[in-house]
Amino acid sequence: MSTPLSREQMARRVARAIPDGAFVNLGIGLPDMVPDHIPAGNEIFLHSENGILHVGPRPPAGREDWDLINAGKQPVSLRTGGSFFDSALSFAMMRGGHLDVSVLGAFQVSEAGDLANWSTGLGEGVPAVGGAMDLAVGAKQIWVMMEHTARDGRPRILRQCSYPLTATGVVKRIFTNMAVIAVRPEGLEVEEILPGLSLEALQASTDATLRPGAMRPLEA
C-alpha cells in the first residue's frame, strides 16, 4: 500500500505549486509549514493576517523573536523588504483582491468547492470564523491543504459538507497527503495521485465522486 505524504512533504508540494512572484496568505495549521519549503530562487510574498508581508521560514531553535509571530502565534522570520502594518490594512489587502492565493486548512470540502474550516459544530475548532471568511471571498484563488481523511478514517472531501460553512464554491485546488485534486465546474478531477495508489482506492477514501485528470504521480 502507498504511504501517504507526511505533513512536511505536503508543505513541500504546496510550496512548489505557488507561482514565483505571487502574494500568498497562509492559514493557521498545516499551511504554517509552507514557508520552510519555498524553493530557492523563488520570491513569494507571504502575508499573515495579523499584519506582516514577506514572511520567512521559522527561525532556528533558540533564536525565536516572540514579538514576531504569524496569525497562528508561531515564531517566524522576515525576509528582506518585509513590512508590518495594522489589522485595517491587512484586511484591506485580504478583502480587496490583492492576494493571488490563500492556502487554508479545512475540516471538510465539498465537490462544489464549499469550505468548512472553522467549526465541527461540536465545540471543536477555533472560537469563531475569523479572517477565514474574508480570505475565502477576497483572494483570487483558494487552495485547501489537509489530510485526506479524518483521524477516524471518515472522508473529508464530501458531496456536501456537514459542518458549518466558511464560504460556498470558493475552493479551486485540494492538496492532501494522497492526491492533488482540482475543483472544476463539472466536478472533482484528480491531477496527482500517490504512486501505486489506484483511483478506485482513492475513491474509497472520498465521499464525493472523483474523475481522472492528468493522474501524475504525487511527489513531495
PyRosetta script that sets phi, psi and omega in degrees:
from pyrosetta import init, pose_from_sequence

init()
pose = pose_from_sequence("MSTPLSREQMARRVARAIPDGAFVNLGIGLPDMVPDHIPAGNEIFLHSENGILHVGPRPPAGREDWDLINAGKQPVSLRTGGSFFDSALSFAMMRGGHLDVSVLGAFQVSEAGDLANWSTGLGEGVPAVGGAMDLAVGAKQIWVMMEHTARDGRPRILRQCSYPLTATGVVKRIFTNMAVIAVRPEGLEVEEILPGLSLEALQASTDATLRPGAMRPLEA")
pose.set_psi(1, 139.6)
pose.set_omega(1, -179.5)
pose.set_phi(2, -66.7)
pose.set_psi(2, 141.2)
pose.set_omega(2, 179.1)
pose.set_phi(3, -88.3)
pose.set_psi(3, 122.6)
pose.set_omega(3, 178.5)
pose.set_phi(4, -59.8)
pose.set_psi(4, 153.8)
pose.set_omega(4, 177.6)
pose.set_phi(5, -62.8)
pose.set_psi(5, 147.5)
pose.set_omega(5, 170.9)
pose.set_phi(6, -74.8)
pose.set_psi(6, 171.2)
pose.set_omega(6, 178.5)
pose.set_phi(7, -65.1)
pose.set_psi(7, -37.7)
pose.set_omega(7, 177.2)
pose.set_phi(8, -63.3)
pose.set_psi(8, -41.1)
pose.set_omega(8, 178.9)
pose.set_phi(9, -66.8)
pose.set_psi(9, -37.1)
pose.set_omega(9, 175.8)
pose.set_phi(10, -62.1)
pose.set_psi(10, -43.7)
pose.set_omega(10, 179.6)
pose.set_phi(11, -62.3)
pose.set_psi(11, -38.4)
pose.set_omega(11, 178.7)
pose.set_phi(12, -65.2)
pose.set_psi(12, -39.4)
pose.set_omega(12, -179.8)
pose.set_phi(13, -66.6)
pose.set_psi(13, -42.8)
pose.set_omega(13, 178.6)
pose.set_phi(14, -64.0)
pose.set_psi(14, -43.0)
pose.set_omega(14, -179.1)
pose.set_phi(15, -59.2)
pose.set_psi(15, -38.7)
pose.set_omega(15, 179.5)
pose.set_phi(16, -67.6)
pose.set_psi(16, -25.1)
pose.set_omega(16, -176.8)
pose.set_phi(17, -81.1)
pose.set_psi(17, -16.0)
pose.set_omega(17, -176.2)
pose.set_phi(18, -76.9)
pose.set_psi(18, 125.8)
pose.set_omega(18, -179.0)
pose.set_phi(19, -65.4)
pose.set_psi(19, 143.6)
pose.set_omega(19, 176.2)
pose.set_phi(20, -59.1)
pose.set_psi(20, 134.8)
pose.set_omega(20, 178.8)
pose.set_phi(21, 88.2)
pose.set_psi(21, -0.4)
pose.set_omega(21, -176.4)
pose.set_phi(22, -76.8)
pose.set_psi(22, 151.7)
pose.set_omega(22, 171.4)
pose.set_phi(23, -100.5)
pose.set_psi(23, 121.3)
pose.set_omega(23, -167.3)
pose.set_phi(24, -134.2)
pose.set_psi(24, 131.4)
pose.set_omega(24, 171.0)
pose.set_phi(25, -98.6)
pose.set_psi(25, 138.9)
pose.set_omega(25, 177.8)
pose.set_phi(26, -114.3)
pose.set_psi(26, 125.1)
pose.set_omega(26, -179.8)
pose.set_phi(27, -75.0)
pose.set_psi(27, 175.5)
pose.set_omega(27, 179.8)
pose.set_phi(28, -75.0)
pose.set_psi(28, 143.5)
pose.set_omega(28, 177.5)
pose.set_phi(29, 105.9)
pose.set_psi(29, -136.1)
pose.set_omega(29, -178.1)
pose.set_phi(30, -53.9)
pose.set_psi(30, -40.4)
pose.set_omega(30, -179.8)
pose.set_phi(31, -59.5)
pose.set_psi(31, -22.2)
pose.set_omega(31, 177.9)
pose.set_phi(32, -60.1)
pose.set_psi(32, -17.5)
pose.set_omega(32, -177.3)
pose.set_phi(33, -85.5)
pose.set_psi(33, -13.8)
pose.set_omega(33, -173.8)
pose.set_phi(34, -62.6)
pose.set_psi(34, -39.9)
pose.set_omega(34, -177.6)
pose.set_phi(35, -56.3)
pose.set_psi(35, -27.3)
pose.set_omega(35, -179.3)
pose.set_phi(36, -71.2)
pose.set_psi(36, -9.8)
pose.set_omega(36, -171.9)
pose.set_phi(37, -125.0)
pose.set_psi(37, 14.6)
pose.set_omega(37, 176.6)
pose.set_phi(38, -63.2)
pose.set_psi(38, 127.5)
pose.set_omega(38, -177.4)
pose.set_phi(39, -59.2)
pose.set_psi(39, 140.6)
pose.set_omega(39, 178.1)
pose.set_phi(40, -58.2)
pose.set_psi(40, 136.0)
pose.set_omega(40, 179.2)
pose.set_phi(41, 94.7)
pose.set_psi(41, -17.2)
pose.set_omega(41, 177.5)
pose.set_phi(42, -87.4)
pose.set_psi(42, 132.6)
pose.set_omega(42, 174.7)
pose.set_phi(43, -105.4)
pose.set_psi(43, 103.0)
pose.set_omega(43, 180.0)
pose.set_phi(44, -117.6)
pose.set_psi(44, 129.3)
pose.set_omega(44, -174.3)
pose.set_phi(45, -94.6)
pose.set_psi(45, 102.3)
pose.set_omega(45, -177.0)
pose.set_phi(46, -88.5)
pose.set_psi(46, 130.1)
pose.set_omega(46, -176.5)
pose.set_phi(47, -110.2)
pose.set_psi(47, 136.2)
pose.set_omega(47, 173.2)
pose.set_phi(48, -116.8)
pose.set_psi(48, 132.3)
pose.set_omega(48, -170.0)
pose.set_phi(49, -66.3)
pose.set_psi(49, -13.8)
pose.set_omega(49, 176.2)
pose.set_phi(50, -81.1)
pose.set_psi(50, 3.9)
pose.set_omega(50, 170.5)
pose.set_phi(51, 111.5)
pose.set_psi(51, 42.9)
pose.set_omega(51, 176.9)
pose.set_phi(52, -132.4)
pose.set_psi(52, 139.3)
pose.set_omega(52, 171.3)
pose.set_phi(53, -125.8)
pose.set_psi(53, 136.4)
pose.set_omega(53, -177.2)
pose.set_phi(54, 78.2)
pose.set_psi(54, 49.8)
pose.set_omega(54, 176.1)
pose.set_phi(55, -67.1)
pose.set_psi(55, 140.7)
pose.set_omega(55, 176.5)
pose.set_phi(56, -106.1)
pose.set_psi(56, -171.8)
pose.set_omega(56, -179.1)
pose.set_phi(57, -70.9)
pose.set_psi(57, 171.7)
pose.set_omega(57, 175.8)
pose.set_phi(58, -62.0)
pose.set_psi(58, 139.6)
pose.set_omega(58, 177.8)
pose.set_phi(59, -72.9)
pose.set_psi(59, 159.2)
pose.set_omega(59, 176.4)
pose.set_phi(60, -60.0)
pose.set_psi(60, 151.4)
pose.set_omega(60, 177.8)
pose.set_phi(61, -56.3)
pose.set_psi(61, 132.6)
pose.set_omega(61, -179.2)
pose.set_phi(62, 91.0)
pose.set_psi(62, -7.9)
pose.set_omega(62, -179.5)
pose.set_phi(63, -117.6)
pose.set_psi(63, 19.6)
pose.set_omega(63, 180.0)
pose.set_phi(64, -71.3)
pose.set_psi(64, 144.7)
pose.set_omega(64, 171.4)
pose.set_phi(65, -112.8)
pose.set_psi(65, 107.7)
pose.set_omega(65, -173.1)
pose.set_phi(66, -76.8)
pose.set_psi(66, 2.1)
pose.set_omega(66, 167.9)
pose.set_phi(67, -89.8)
pose.set_psi(67, -4.8)
pose.set_omega(67, 179.9)
pose.set_phi(68, -121.2)
pose.set_psi(68, 92.4)
pose.set_omega(68, -176.3)
pose.set_phi(69, -131.3)
pose.set_psi(69, 160.0)
pose.set_omega(69, 176.2)
pose.set_phi(70, -91.0)
pose.set_psi(70, -173.0)
pose.set_omega(70, -177.5)
pose.set_phi(71, -65.1)
pose.set_psi(71, -22.0)
pose.set_omega(71, 177.4)
pose.set_phi(72, -90.1)
pose.set_psi(72, 9.5)
pose.set_omega(72, 178.2)
pose.set_phi(73, 66.4)
pose.set_psi(73, 26.9)
pose.set_omega(73, 176.3)
pose.set_phi(74, -100.4)
pose.set_psi(74, 142.2)
pose.set_omega(74, 179.4)
pose.set_phi(75, -66.3)
pose.set_psi(75, 139.3)
pose.set_omega(75, 179.0)
pose.set_phi(76, -133.2)
pose.set_psi(76, 174.3)
pose.set_omega(76, 172.4)
pose.set_phi(77, -112.5)
pose.set_psi(77, 174.0)
pose.set_omega(77, -179.6)
pose.set_phi(78, -124.3)
pose.set_psi(78, 128.6)
pose.set_omega(78, 178.0)
pose.set_phi(79, -79.2)
pose.set_psi(79, 161.4)
pose.set_omega(79, 179.1)
pose.set_phi(80, -56.0)
pose.set_psi(80, 130.0)
pose.set_omega(80, -178.5)
pose.set_phi(81, 90.2)
pose.set_psi(81, 1.5)
pose.set_omega(81, 179.2)
pose.set_phi(82, -66.8)
pose.set_psi(82, 162.0)
pose.set_omega(82, -176.8)
pose.set_phi(83, -146.1)
pose.set_psi(83, 162.3)
pose.set_omega(83, 178.0)
pose.set_phi(84, -122.0)
pose.set_psi(84, 150.5)
pose.set_omega(84, -179.8)
pose.set_phi(85, -159.7)
pose.set_psi(85, 170.6)
pose.set_omega(85, -176.5)
pose.set_phi(86, -83.5)
pose.set_psi(86, 174.1)
pose.set_omega(86, -176.0)
pose.set_phi(87, -64.2)
pose.set_psi(87, -33.3)
pose.set_omega(87, -179.3)
pose.set_phi(88, -61.7)
pose.set_psi(88, -44.6)
pose.set_omega(88, 179.2)
pose.set_phi(89, -71.0)
pose.set_psi(89, -38.3)
pose.set_omega(89, 179.3)
pose.set_phi(90, -60.3)
pose.set_psi(90, -45.1)
pose.set_omega(90, -178.7)
pose.set_phi(91, -74.8)
pose.set_psi(91, -25.1)
pose.set_omega(91, 172.9)
pose.set_phi(92, -65.5)
pose.set_psi(92, -37.4)
pose.set_omega(92, 175.2)
pose.set_phi(93, -62.8)
pose.set_psi(93, -43.5)
pose.set_omega(93, -177.4)
pose.set_phi(94, -68.1)
pose.set_psi(94, -42.9)
pose.set_omega(94, -174.4)
pose.set_phi(95, -83.6)
pose.set_psi(95, -19.6)
pose.set_omega(95, -171.6)
pose.set_phi(96, -92.3)
pose.set_psi(96, 9.1)
pose.set_omega(96, 178.6)
pose.set_phi(97, 77.6)
pose.set_psi(97, 23.1)
pose.set_omega(97, -176.9)
pose.set_phi(98, -90.9)
pose.set_psi(98, -9.5)
pose.set_omega(98, -180.0)
pose.set_phi(99, -99.2)
pose.set_psi(99, 129.2)
pose.set_omega(99, 179.8)
pose.set_phi(100, -72.7)
pose.set_psi(100, -39.6)
pose.set_omega(100, -176.6)
pose.set_phi(101, -143.0)
pose.set_psi(101, 143.4)
pose.set_omega(101, 165.2)
pose.set_phi(102, -122.8)
pose.set_psi(102, 125.0)
pose.set_omega(102, 178.2)
pose.set_phi(103, -100.9)
pose.set_psi(103, 114.9)
pose.set_omega(103, -174.9)
pose.set_phi(104, -119.0)
pose.set_psi(104, 148.3)
pose.set_omega(104, 167.7)
pose.set_phi(105, -78.1)
pose.set_psi(105, 167.1)
pose.set_omega(105, -179.4)
pose.set_phi(106, -155.7)
pose.set_psi(106, 153.0)
pose.set_omega(106, 167.5)
pose.set_phi(107, -85.6)
pose.set_psi(107, -40.2)
pose.set_omega(107, -177.3)
pose.set_phi(108, -148.6)
pose.set_psi(108, 150.9)
pose.set_omega(108, 170.3)
pose.set_phi(109, -135.2)
pose.set_psi(109, 138.8)
pose.set_omega(109, 178.6)
pose.set_phi(110, -95.3)
pose.set_psi(110, 167.4)
pose.set_omega(110, 179.5)
pose.set_phi(111, -65.7)
pose.set_psi(111, -17.7)
pose.set_omega(111, 177.0)
pose.set_phi(112, -90.9)
pose.set_psi(112, 1.4)
pose.set_omega(112, -179.3)
pose.set_phi(113, 87.3)
pose.set_psi(113, 14.1)
pose.set_omega(113, 174.9)
pose.set_phi(114, -68.8)
pose.set_psi(114, 142.5)
pose.set_omega(114, -175.3)
pose.set_phi(115, -116.6)
pose.set_psi(115, 128.9)
pose.set_omega(115, 173.6)
pose.set_phi(116, -125.8)
pose.set_psi(116, 104.8)
pose.set_omega(116, -173.5)
pose.set_phi(117, -139.2)
pose.set_psi(117, 17.2)
pose.set_omega(117, -178.7)
pose.set_phi(118, -125.8)
pose.set_psi(118, -19.6)
pose.set_omega(118, -177.4)
pose.set_phi(119, -155.3)
pose.set_psi(119, 142.8)
pose.set_omega(119, 171.8)
pose.set_phi(120, -92.4)
pose.set_psi(120, -4.9)
pose.set_omega(120, -175.3)
pose.set_phi(121, 79.9)
pose.set_psi(121, 4.2)
pose.set_omega(121, -176.8)
pose.set_phi(122, -120.8)
pose.set_psi(122, 24.8)
pose.set_omega(122, 179.8)
pose.set_phi(123, 82.7)
pose.set_psi(123, 5.9)
pose.set_omega(123, 178.1)
pose.set_phi(124, -99.4)
pose.set_psi(124, 166.3)
pose.set_omega(124, 178.8)
pose.set_phi(125, 95.7)
pose.set_psi(125, -166.2)
pose.set_omega(125, -178.4)
pose.set_phi(126, -83.1)
pose.set_psi(126, 164.5)
pose.set_omega(126, -175.4)
pose.set_phi(127, -62.0)
pose.set_psi(127, -30.9)
pose.set_omega(127, -179.2)
pose.set_phi(128, -155.2)
pose.set_psi(128, 170.4)
pose.set_omega(128, -175.1)
pose.set_phi(129, -65.2)
pose.set_psi(129, -29.1)
pose.set_omega(129, 173.4)
pose.set_phi(130, 59.6)
pose.set_psi(130, -146.5)
pose.set_omega(130, -175.8)
pose.set_phi(131, -74.0)
pose.set_psi(131, -7.7)
pose.set_omega(131, -178.9)
pose.set_phi(132, -59.3)
pose.set_psi(132, -36.4)
pose.set_omega(132, -178.9)
pose.set_phi(133, -68.6)
pose.set_psi(133, -33.5)
pose.set_omega(133, 177.5)
pose.set_phi(134, -69.4)
pose.set_psi(134, -42.6)
pose.set_omega(134, 178.1)
pose.set_phi(135, -64.8)
pose.set_psi(135, -39.2)
pose.set_omega(135, -175.3)
pose.set_phi(136, -63.1)
pose.set_psi(136, -30.9)
pose.set_omega(136, -178.8)
pose.set_phi(137, -105.3)
pose.set_psi(137, -12.4)
pose.set_omega(137, -175.2)
pose.set_phi(138, -98.8)
pose.set_psi(138, -33.0)
pose.set_omega(138, -178.9)
pose.set_phi(139, -75.4)
pose.set_psi(139, 150.8)
pose.set_omega(139, -178.2)
pose.set_phi(140, -68.1)
pose.set_psi(140, -34.0)
pose.set_omega(140, 176.7)
pose.set_phi(141, -137.2)
pose.set_psi(141, 142.0)
pose.set_omega(141, 173.2)
pose.set_phi(142, -112.4)
pose.set_psi(142, 121.4)
pose.set_omega(142, 172.1)
pose.set_phi(143, -110.1)
pose.set_psi(143, 143.5)
pose.set_omega(143, 176.3)
pose.set_phi(144, -110.6)
pose.set_psi(144, 136.7)
pose.set_omega(144, 176.5)
pose.set_phi(145, -121.7)
pose.set_psi(145, 113.9)
pose.set_omega(145, -177.5)
pose.set_phi(146, -158.6)
pose.set_psi(146, 162.1)
pose.set_omega(146, 173.2)
pose.set_phi(147, -73.7)
pose.set_psi(147, 146.7)
pose.set_omega(147, -168.6)
pose.set_phi(148, -64.9)
pose.set_psi(148, -33.1)
pose.set_omega(148, 179.1)
pose.set_phi(149, -129.1)
pose.set_psi(149, 160.3)
pose.set_omega(149, 174.7)
pose.set_phi(150, -71.9)
pose.set_psi(150, 172.6)
pose.set_omega(150, -177.8)
pose.set_phi(151, -59.3)
pose.set_psi(151, -30.8)
pose.set_omega(151, 179.8)
pose.set_phi(152, -89.1)
pose.set_psi(152, 8.1)
pose.set_omega(152, 176.7)
pose.set_phi(153, 90.5)
pose.set_psi(153, -3.5)
pose.set_omega(153, 180.0)
pose.set_phi(154, -70.3)
pose.set_psi(154, 142.4)
pose.set_omega(154, 179.2)
pose.set_phi(155, -63.0)
pose.set_psi(155, 147.9)
pose.set_omega(155, 174.4)
pose.set_phi(156, -107.2)
pose.set_psi(156, -14.3)
pose.set_omega(156, 177.3)
pose.set_phi(157, -103.1)
pose.set_psi(157, 110.7)
pose.set_omega(157, -164.8)
pose.set_phi(158, -122.0)
pose.set_psi(158, 161.6)
pose.set_omega(158, 170.3)
pose.set_phi(159, -62.9)
pose.set_psi(159, -42.0)
pose.set_omega(159, 179.1)
pose.set_phi(160, -146.3)
pose.set_psi(160, 132.7)
pose.set_omega(160, -179.3)
pose.set_phi(161, -66.6)
pose.set_psi(161, 141.5)
pose.set_omega(161, 176.6)
pose.set_phi(162, -101.3)
pose.set_psi(162, -13.1)
pose.set_omega(162, 178.9)
pose.set_phi(163, -92.3)
pose.set_psi(163, 161.9)
pose.set_omega(163, 178.4)
pose.set_phi(164, -57.1)
pose.set_psi(164, 134.9)
pose.set_omega(164, -175.5)
pose.set_phi(165, -82.1)
pose.set_psi(165, 147.1)
pose.set_omega(165, 169.8)
pose.set_phi(166, -89.6)
pose.set_psi(166, -42.6)
pose.set_omega(166, 178.7)
pose.set_phi(167, -162.4)
pose.set_psi(167, 157.5)
pose.set_omega(167, -178.9)
pose.set_phi(168, -107.0)
pose.set_psi(168, 137.9)
pose.set_omega(168, 171.9)
pose.set_phi(169, 62.7)
pose.set_psi(169, 32.5)
pose.set_omega(169, -173.9)
pose.set_phi(170, -106.9)
pose.set_psi(170, -24.0)
pose.set_omega(170, -173.2)
pose.set_phi(171, -75.6)
pose.set_psi(171, 132.3)
pose.set_omega(171, 179.8)
pose.set_phi(172, -106.5)
pose.set_psi(172, -33.8)
pose.set_omega(172, 179.3)
pose.set_phi(173, -141.4)
pose.set_psi(173, 145.9)
pose.set_omega(173, 178.5)
pose.set_phi(174, -122.2)
pose.set_psi(174, 121.8)
pose.set_omega(174, 177.2)
pose.set_phi(175, -107.6)
pose.set_psi(175, 117.4)
pose.set_omega(175, 178.0)
pose.set_phi(176, -122.3)
pose.set_psi(176, -179.3)
pose.set_omega(176, 177.5)
pose.set_phi(177, -79.9)
pose.set_psi(177, 4.1)
pose.set_omega(177, 179.7)
pose.set_phi(178, -125.7)
pose.set_psi(178, -20.0)
pose.set_omega(178, -174.0)
pose.set_phi(179, -166.2)
pose.set_psi(179, 164.7)
pose.set_omega(179, 166.5)
pose.set_phi(180, -116.2)
pose.set_psi(180, 124.6)
pose.set_omega(180, -171.7)
pose.set_phi(181, -125.4)
pose.set_psi(181, 130.5)
pose.set_omega(181, 176.2)
pose.set_phi(182, -93.3)
pose.set_psi(182, 138.6)
pose.set_omega(182, 176.3)
pose.set_phi(183, -96.4)
pose.set_psi(183, 109.8)
pose.set_omega(183, -177.5)
pose.set_phi(184, -112.1)
pose.set_psi(184, 161.0)
pose.set_omega(184, 178.0)
pose.set_phi(185, -57.1)
pose.set_psi(185, -30.6)
pose.set_omega(185, -179.0)
pose.set_phi(186, -89.8)
pose.set_psi(186, -1.2)
pose.set_omega(186, 176.9)
pose.set_phi(187, 134.6)
pose.set_psi(187, -168.7)
pose.set_omega(187, -176.7)
pose.set_phi(188, -90.3)
pose.set_psi(188, 129.8)
pose.set_omega(188, -175.4)
pose.set_phi(189, -121.3)
pose.set_psi(189, 126.5)
pose.set_omega(189, -177.7)
pose.set_phi(190, -81.8)
pose.set_psi(190, 111.8)
pose.set_omega(190, 178.6)
pose.set_phi(191, -86.6)
pose.set_psi(191, -39.9)
pose.set_omega(191, -179.8)
pose.set_phi(192, -138.7)
pose.set_psi(192, 147.4)
pose.set_omega(192, -178.5)
pose.set_phi(193, -144.1)
pose.set_psi(193, 148.1)
pose.set_omega(193, 178.9)
pose.set_phi(194, -53.2)
pose.set_psi(194, 134.3)
pose.set_omega(194, 175.5)
pose.set_phi(195, -56.2)
pose.set_psi(195, 132.3)
pose.set_omega(195, 179.5)
pose.set_phi(196, 87.8)
pose.set_psi(196, -8.5)
pose.set_omega(196, 178.8)
pose.set_phi(197, -96.5)
pose.set_psi(197, 127.8)
pose.set_omega(197, -179.9)
pose.set_phi(198, -83.2)
pose.set_psi(198, 159.5)
pose.set_omega(198, 175.9)
pose.set_phi(199, -61.6)
pose.set_psi(199, -35.2)
pose.set_omega(199, 179.8)
pose.set_phi(200, -64.2)
pose.set_psi(200, -40.6)
pose.set_omega(200, 179.0)
pose.set_phi(201, -68.7)
pose.set_psi(201, -38.8)
pose.set_omega(201, 176.9)
pose.set_phi(202, -65.0)
pose.set_psi(202, -39.9)
pose.set_omega(202, 178.7)
pose.set_phi(203, -62.3)
pose.set_psi(203, -34.5)
pose.set_omega(203, -179.6)
pose.set_phi(204, -64.6)
pose.set_psi(204, -21.7)
pose.set_omega(204, 178.1)
pose.set_phi(205, -100.9)
pose.set_psi(205, 11.7)
pose.set_omega(205, -174.9)
pose.set_phi(206, -132.9)
pose.set_psi(206, 130.9)
pose.set_omega(206, 178.5)
pose.set_phi(207, -78.4)
pose.set_psi(207, -43.2)
pose.set_omega(207, 179.5)
pose.set_phi(208, -70.2)
pose.set_psi(208, 154.4)
pose.set_omega(208, 179.3)
pose.set_phi(209, -75.7)
pose.set_psi(209, 132.7)
pose.set_omega(209, 179.3)
pose.set_phi(210, -106.1)
pose.set_psi(210, 141.2)
pose.set_omega(210, 174.8)
pose.set_phi(211, -114.4)
pose.set_psi(211, 143.9)
pose.set_omega(211, 177.0)
pose.set_phi(212, -70.1)
pose.set_psi(212, 132.8)
pose.set_omega(212, 172.7)
pose.set_phi(213, -112.1)
pose.set_psi(213, -129.8)
pose.set_omega(213, 179.6)
pose.set_phi(214, -65.6)
pose.set_psi(214, -30.2)
pose.set_omega(214, 178.1)
pose.set_phi(215, 55.5)
pose.set_psi(215, 37.9)
pose.set_omega(215, 177.2)
pose.set_phi(216, -69.7)
pose.set_psi(216, 155.1)
pose.set_omega(216, 176.6)
pose.set_phi(217, -64.8)
pose.set_psi(217, 134.2)
pose.set_omega(217, 177.0)
pose.set_phi(218, -80.7)
pose.set_psi(218, 118.5)
pose.set_omega(218, -178.7)
pose.set_phi(219, -124.3)
pose.set_psi(219, 141.0)
pose.set_omega(219, 180.0)
pose.set_phi(220, -69.5)
pose.dump_pdb("model.pdb")
